[in-house]
């Protein structure tokens, strides 16, 4: 019976060590997974930053093309008025050209503003992703620390259980009672 009890204690000690190692390994794996998530969030933030720059560049290009189109339209108006033998610098002809230029400028500024808003959205997204990366990294550190603490607790509980079981075996074998 004593050999069986000692064998049980050995199995219990082995199980305690394995549980502690598993807790520590789980903490480390959690840390690595959190780091991977953080790296992905940082990458996505960088992509969002590039998208913001691209939105501004596309907006500037579209704005420039639009302004060129408005200048062409005003030129066509002038040519049409001149072909009709109308003084292009005076009266209604000048007013129509001025209105076209004014409305064209408003539309060009709207294009610029929309590009800036799109870029702002990407910048907000990038900042959010950077914050998520930082949180993931902190979470990983905490998961690893928790794993180490759980391992320490498992070792301590195992040691306590072994001492208690050993004392019970000793008491059973030698018939000692509490004093």
C-alpha positions in Angstrom: 0.0 0.0 0.0 2.8 2.4 0.8 4.4 1.8 -2.7 1.1 2.6 -4.3 0.7 5.8 -2.2 4.3 6.8 -3.1 3.5 6.1 -6.8 0.4 8.3 -6.5 2.5 11.1 -5.0 5.0 10.8 -7.9 2.1 11.0 -10.4 0.7 14.0 -8.6 4.1 15.7 -8.6 4.5 15.0 -12.3 1.0 16.4 -13.0 1.7 19.5 -11.0 4.9 20.2 -12.9 3.2 19.6 -16.2 0.3 21.9 -15.2 2.7 24.6 -14.2 4.6 24.3 -17.5 1.4 24.4 -19.4 0.3 27.6 -17.6 3.6 29.3 -18.4 3.5 28.1 -22.0 -0.1 29.4 -22.4 1.0 32.8 -21.1 3.8 33.0 -23.5 1.6 31.8 -26.4 -0.9 34.6 -25.4 1.9 37.1 -25.5 3.0 36.0 -28.9 -0.5 36.0 -30.3 -1.1 39.5 -29.0 2.2 40.7 -30.5 1.1 39.2 -33.9 -2.2 41.1 -33.6 -0.3 44.3 -32.8 2.0 43.8 -35.7 -1.0 43.3 -38.0 -2.7 46.4 -36.6 0.5 48.5 -37.1 0.7 47.2 -40.7 -3.0 48.1 -41.4 -2.3 51.5 -39.8 0.6 52.1 -42.2 -1.7 51.1 -45.1 -4.3 53.6 -43.9 -1.6 56.3 -43.8 -0.7 55.5 -47.4 -4.4 55.6 -48.4 -4.7 59.1 -46.7 -1.8 60.4 -48.8 -3.3 58.8 -51.9 -6.7 60.4 -51.2 -5.0 63.9 -51.0 -3.0 63.3 -54.2 -6.0 62.0 -56.1 -8.0 65.0 -54.9 -5.4 67.4 -56.0 -5.2 65.8 -59.4 -9.0 65.8 -59.9 -9.2 69.4 -58.7 -6.5 70.4 -61.3 -8.3 68.5 -64.1 -11.6 70.1 -63.1 -10.2 73.6 -63.1 -8.7 73.0 -66.6 -12.1 71.9 -67.8 -13.7 75.0 -66.4 -11.1 77.2 -68.1 -11.9 75.3 -71.3 -15.6 75.9 -70.8 -15.0 79.7 -70.3 -12.9 79.7 -73.4 -15.7 78.0 -75.4 -18.1 80.6 -74.0 -15.9 83.4 -75.1 -15.4 81.9 -78.5 -19.2 81.4 -78.9 -19.9 85.0 -77.8 -17.2 86.3 -80.1 -18.5 84.2 -83.0 -21.9 85.9 -82.4 -20.2 89.2 -82.6 -20.8 89.9 -78.9 -18.2 91.8 -76.8 -16.9 89.1 -74.5 -15.7 91.6 -71.9 -18.9 93.4 -71.3 -22.5 92.9 -70.1 -24.2 89.5 -70.0 -21.3 87.7 -71.8 -18.9 88.8 -69.1 -21.4 87.9 -66.4 -21.9 84.4 -67.8 -18.1 83.8 -67.9 -17.7 85.1 -64.4 -20.5 82.9 -63.1 -19.0 79.9 -64.8 -15.6 80.6 -63.3 -17.1 81.2 -59.9 -19.2 78.0 -59.9 -16.3 76.1 -61.3 -14.1 77.3 -58.4 -16.7 76.3 -55.9 -16.8 72.8 -57.4 -13.0 72.6 -57.4 -12.9 73.5 -53.7 -15.6 70.9 -53.0 -13.4 68.3 -54.7 -10.4 69.4 -52.5 -12.6 69.3 -49.4 -13.9 65.8 -50.1 -10.4 64.5 -50.7 -9.3 66.1 -47.4 -12.3 64.4 -45.6 -11.4 61.1 -47.1 -7.8 61.5 -46.0 -9.0 62.5 -42.5 -11.0 59.3 -42.3 -7.9 57.2 -43.2 -5.8 59.1 -40.6 -8.4 58.4 -37.9 -8.4 54.8 -38.9 -4.6 54.7 -38.7 -4.6 56.2 -35.3 -7.2 53.8 -34.0 -5.2 50.9 -35.3 -2.0 52.2 -33.7 -3.9 52.4 -30.4 -5.2 48.8 -30.8 -1.7 47.7 -31.5 -0.5 49.3 -28.2 -3.4 47.7 -26.3 -2.6 44.3 -27.9 1.0 44.5 -26.8 0.1 45.4 -23.3 -2.4 42.6 -23.2 0.3 40.2 -24.4 2.6 41.3 -21.6 -0.2 40.8 -19.0 -1.1 37.4 -20.4 2.5 36.2 -20.1 2.8 37.6 -16.6 -0.5 35.9 -15.7 0.9 32.6 -17.1 4.0 32.9 -15.0 1.9 33.6 -11.9 -0.4 30.7 -12.6 2.7 28.5 -13.0 4.0 29.7 -9.6 0.6 29.0 -8.0 0.4 25.5 -9.6 3.9 24.7 -8.2 2.9 26.0 -4.7 -0.4 24.2 -4.7 1.4 21.0 -5.8 4.1 21.4 -3.2 1.5 22.0 -0.5 -0.5 18.9 -1.7 2.6 16.8 -1.7 3.6 17.8 1.8 0.1 17.2 3.1 -0.1 13.8 1.4 3.3 12.9 2.7 2.3 13.9 6.2 -0.8 11.8 5.9 1.2 8.8 4.7 3.6 9.2 7.5 0.8 9.4 10.0 -0.9 6.4 8.5 2.2 4.3 8.4 3.5 5.2 11.9 0.1 5.8 13.6 1.0 9.2 14.9 -1.9 11.4 16.0 -2.1 15.1 16.5 -0.6 16.2 19.8 
